[in-house]
Amino acid sequence: MNGNSLSEETIIAISNNCKKLKRLEIYECSIKPAIDGEPLSSPSVLKELSKLKYLEHLNLRDTENIDDNTIIAIANNCKNLKSLDIYGTSDNVTETALVALTNLKNFEKLNVGFSHISDSFIIKLKGLKELYCDECMELTDAGIIQVIKNNPDLEILDVCSIDNITLDLVIGADQATKNHSFMIKLKGLKELDCYHCRKLTNSGVIQFIKNNPDLEKIDVRGIDNITTDLVIAADRATKIRTNAIILHLIISQSVIRPSSTKPIIESP
């Protein structure tokens, strides 16, 4: 369900009469009261959804009226929940409530894009296969790297438009295990969205592609440091793959700077 508004009565009816519902999508909605001009019977009316104990997939993307009480109730009662999308709902949701999601045993997919979350929250996440935290401007290399370590089955990571993501090398030859950049440490992913991560460069992205032979898609649009060297290296890296997986490189031609006068891709 999506649209401008959804009635409070509809939320209550779904919660009371669809007890075995497994998937629910209520996105881009505001909740309107039962009586026009009157306030909602409860500011946390979406908390009613926590009655859906069999729920596995819940999409509340860009939906108003979500608060801490809603998230905590869902986390405590919907024990089968596997995926949750709360992109753009951060105004009334704090990390205190989001931490409750870490107790879900089957949780695999989380979208907290455009939220005020920090490293201290995301490092608590475990068991994820997909994490979307685009435009979460308080996140840093350290937090994302720890997420990778804590979630060995992670396949999709969206960190687009996070200015803090860099390619700074950790100084010190004696710290060999740390002497790598953010991108080089990422391994095992199938998709990476680093759109508008402006501090990334060719070298890190190229090494990332080499480290991830199962990578299917990478988005590097809006990164001014990218040159044609990346296209050439991506072509070479995928040609030696033995798994027949095709890499989809999403890149804006307008920001690619030629590194030489040679053709971008040469025939073998």
C-alpha distance (Angstrom), angle and dihedral (degrees) to the residues before:
residue distance angle dihedral
M1 . . .
N2 3.75 . .
G3 3.75 136.7 .
N4 3.75 141.4 98.8
S5 3.80 97.7 -55.7
L6 3.77 145.0 2.3
S7 3.78 123.5 -159.7
E8 3.78 122.7 -112.2
E9 3.80 88.1 -129.4
T10 3.81 90.8 58.4
I11 3.82 91.8 54.7
I12 3.79 91.1 50.0
A13 3.81 92.5 46.1
I14 3.80 92.5 51.5
S15 3.79 91.4 47.7
N16 3.80 94.3 49.3
N17 3.80 100.5 39.3
C18 3.81 107.2 32.6
K19 3.79 98.9 58.4
K20 3.81 95.3 153.2
L21 3.79 96.4 46.1
K22 3.80 112.0 137.8
R23 3.82 102.6 -176.6
L24 3.79 129.2 37.2
E25 3.80 128.5 171.7
I26 3.79 118.5 -170.7
Y27 3.78 107.1 160.2
E28 3.79 138.3 159.7
C29 3.80 90.5 13.4
S30 3.75 139.8 129.8
I31 3.79 119.3 -153.1
K32 3.78 114.9 -122.2
P33 3.83 123.1 -155.8
A34 3.79 124.2 -107.0
I35 3.80 89.8 -113.8
D36 3.78 118.6 43.7
G37 3.76 112.6 -116.4
E38 3.78 93.5 19.1
P39 3.82 125.7 102.9
L40 3.78 121.8 -105.7
S41 3.79 113.8 -81.5
S42 3.80 84.5 -119.7
P43 3.82 128.0 11.3
S44 3.82 85.2 -140.8
V45 3.79 96.2 53.0
L46 3.81 90.8 139.5
K47 3.80 86.2 64.1
E48 3.82 84.0 80.4
L49 3.81 87.7 75.5
S50 3.80 88.6 72.6
K51 3.81 86.5 78.7
L52 3.81 87.6 73.6
K53 3.79 94.6 89.6
Y54 3.82 94.8 172.1
L55 3.80 93.9 53.4
E56 3.82 113.6 132.0
H57 3.81 104.0 167.6
L58 3.81 124.8 35.9
N59 3.80 125.9 176.7
L60 3.81 116.1 -170.1
R61 3.79 95.7 155.6
D62 3.82 114.1 164.2
T63 3.79 90.9 -8.2
E64 3.78 119.2 146.8
N65 3.82 126.7 -135.8
I66 3.81 94.9 46.9
D67 3.79 113.7 137.0
D68 3.80 141.1 159.1
N69 3.80 92.3 -81.1
T70 3.80 90.7 57.1
I71 3.81 95.0 50.8
I72 3.81 94.7 44.1
A73 3.81 93.1 48.4
I74 3.81 92.3 49.1
A75 3.81 92.2 47.3
N76 3.80 92.3 48.5
N77 3.79 98.0 45.5
C78 3.81 108.4 26.9
K79 3.79 95.4 68.0
N80 3.84 93.8 165.1
L81 3.80 93.8 58.1
K82 3.81 112.2 135.5
S83 3.79 102.6 168.8
L84 3.79 137.0 25.8
D85 3.80 129.2 -178.4
I86 3.81 114.8 -165.8
Y87 3.79 98.3 152.7
G88 3.79 112.3 161.6
T89 3.80 96.5 9.6
S90 3.79 98.9 105.5
D91 3.81 100.6 115.1
N92 3.81 94.3 89.9
V93 3.81 101.0 18.9
T94 3.80 120.7 89.8
E95 3.78 132.9 -169.4
T96 3.80 88.6 -107.7
A97 3.79 89.0 68.8
L98 3.80 95.4 39.4
V99 3.81 91.4 56.8
A100 3.82 87.4 68.0
L101 3.81 87.5 70.3
T102 3.81 90.2 66.2
N103 3.82 89.2 72.3
L104 3.81 92.8 64.3
K105 3.81 108.7 107.9
N106 3.83 97.9 -159.4
F107 3.80 97.9 40.3
E108 3.84 111.8 135.4
K109 3.81 109.7 152.0
L110 3.80 131.1 44.6
N111 3.79 131.1 173.4
V112 3.80 113.0 -169.2
G113 3.79 95.8 152.9
F114 3.81 119.1 158.9
S115 3.81 91.1 19.4
H116 3.79 134.7 133.3
I117 3.79 95.4 -116.0
S118 3.78 128.1 141.3
D119 3.78 139.4 -155.3
S120 3.81 89.7 -94.9
F121 3.81 89.6 67.7
I122 3.79 102.5 40.2
I123 3.81 93.8 49.4
K124 3.81 87.2 64.1
L125 3.82 91.8 60.8
K126 3.81 116.4 105.0
G127 3.78 136.4 171.2
L128 3.80 95.8 27.7
K129 3.79 124.9 149.2
E130 3.82 95.7 -178.8
L131 3.80 129.7 30.9
Y132 3.79 124.6 178.3
C133 3.80 113.7 -172.3
D134 3.79 101.2 148.8
E135 3.80 116.3 160.7
C136 3.81 92.4 13.1
M137 3.76 91.2 139.7
E138 3.81 98.0 -172.5
L139 3.81 94.2 63.2
T140 3.81 120.5 103.2
D141 3.80 140.5 -166.9
A142 3.80 90.7 -94.8
G143 3.78 94.3 55.9
I144 3.79 95.1 46.1
I145 3.80 92.1 47.1
Q146 3.80 90.2 52.4
V147 3.81 89.6 50.7
I148 3.79 88.9 55.7
K149 3.79 90.9 51.0
N150 3.80 93.1 47.2
N151 3.81 94.3 47.0
P152 3.82 108.9 48.2
D153 3.82 91.6 170.7
L154 3.81 93.9 55.2
E155 3.82 109.3 134.9
I156 3.81 105.2 165.9
L157 3.80 126.1 42.0
D158 3.80 125.3 175.6
V159 3.81 114.5 -167.4
C160 3.78 98.8 150.2
S161 3.80 120.6 154.3
I162 3.82 95.3 13.3
D163 3.79 105.5 137.8
N164 3.81 93.9 -163.5
I165 3.82 93.7 65.9
T166 3.82 105.2 103.8
L167 3.77 143.7 161.8
D168 3.78 96.5 -128.7
L169 3.79 112.4 147.7
V170 3.75 119.2 -133.3
I171 3.81 107.3 -115.5
G172 3.79 119.7 -126.0
A173 3.80 130.5 75.6
D174 3.80 90.0 -144.0
Q175 3.80 90.2 63.2
A176 3.79 95.3 67.4
T177 3.77 94.4 155.6
K178 3.79 90.1 54.9
N179 3.78 98.5 40.0
H180 3.78 94.1 101.0
S181 3.74 135.5 90.6
F182 3.78 127.7 -114.2
M183 3.80 93.9 -98.4
I184 3.80 95.2 47.5
K185 3.80 92.0 54.9
L186 3.79 93.5 55.9
K187 3.79 110.3 98.0
G188 3.79 136.4 162.6
L189 3.81 98.0 29.6
K190 3.80 124.9 139.0
E191 3.81 96.7 -167.9
L192 3.79 132.8 25.1
D193 3.79 126.2 -179.9
C194 3.80 111.4 -166.1
Y195 3.81 96.1 155.5
H196 3.82 110.8 163.1
C197 3.82 94.4 4.9
R198 3.76 86.5 142.2
K199 3.80 98.6 -174.0
L200 3.81 94.7 61.9
T201 3.81 119.0 105.1
N202 3.79 140.5 -163.6
S203 3.80 95.3 -95.4
G204 3.78 96.5 56.7
V205 3.80 95.2 43.5
I206 3.82 91.8 46.7
Q207 3.80 92.1 51.3
F208 3.79 89.8 46.7
I209 3.82 90.8 54.9
K210 3.80 90.5 49.6
N211 3.80 91.5 49.3
N212 3.80 93.0 51.5
P213 3.81 111.4 56.2
D214 3.82 89.8 167.4
L215 3.81 92.7 56.2
E216 3.80 110.5 129.4
K217 3.80 102.7 174.7
I218 3.80 138.6 17.0
D219 3.80 126.2 176.4
V220 3.82 114.8 -154.8
R221 3.78 99.5 161.1
G222 3.76 118.4 143.8
I223 3.82 95.7 25.7
D224 3.79 108.4 128.9
N225 3.83 94.3 -164.8
I226 3.81 93.8 64.8
T227 3.81 116.8 107.6
T228 3.78 135.6 177.0
D229 3.80 88.2 -87.3
L230 3.80 87.4 79.5
V231 3.79 92.6 55.7
I232 3.81 91.6 48.7
A233 3.81 93.0 47.3
A234 3.82 92.8 46.6
D235 3.79 89.7 51.8
R236 3.80 92.2 50.9
A237 3.81 94.0 45.0
T238 3.79 94.2 51.7
K239 3.80 93.8 46.0
I240 3.80 90.7 64.8
R241 3.79 94.7 48.5
T242 3.79 114.2 120.1
N243 3.83 96.1 -162.4
A244 3.83 97.2 69.3
I245 3.82 90.8 -127.5
I246 3.81 112.8 152.9
L247 3.80 117.2 -139.4
H248 3.79 117.0 -137.7
L249 3.79 107.6 -153.2
I250 3.80 111.0 -166.0
I251 3.76 108.2 -159.8
S252 3.79 135.7 153.5
Q253 3.78 110.8 -122.3
S254 3.79 90.6 -153.3
V255 3.80 92.4 68.2
I256 3.80 99.3 41.2
R257 3.76 111.5 108.1
P258 3.79 117.8 -157.2
S259 3.80 112.4 -117.4
S260 3.79 92.5 -162.5
T261 3.77 142.8 -9.2
K262 3.79 92.7 -95.1
P263 3.80 121.7 111.2
I264 3.81 112.6 -88.3
I265 3.81 93.5 -122.0
E266 3.77 123.8 20.7
S267 3.77 124.2 -157.7
P268 3.83 114.2 -109.2
